[in-house]
């Protein structure tokens, strides 16, 4: 019998101070069956990361208040298994390197194609599916 299991739905937090980014990504992930929460305020997103565990955080790098690297640190502090994709209109080799050093799964320059983000998430889903389950509910 073939195992053509769909990946388990992800809990996704999206943070970008440009509302259009959230409005563009949220329905695409919901259509795939994922649970999505969006924020345009980094303080609210950090507070939410302290309340709930997310499988994936997609965060802008440059914002008022906490920046994307602080969000990355907060996400990893509350759940080391959380994957983080950093998106930015200010991509430099140094910010990319720092993001990866701090544990980012990927770093995507704006403007990005929706397909680029969906492909990143597919790689995260594939990786999760390949990992052995290490906890029982």
Secondary structure, 3 states (H helix, E strand, C coil): CCCCCCCCCCEEEEECCCHHHHHHHHHHHHHCCCEEEEECCHHHHHHHHHHCCCCEEEEECCCCCCCHHHHHHHHHHHCCCCEEEEEECCCCHHHHHHHHHCCCCEEEECCCCHHHHHHHHHHHHHHHHHCCCCCCC
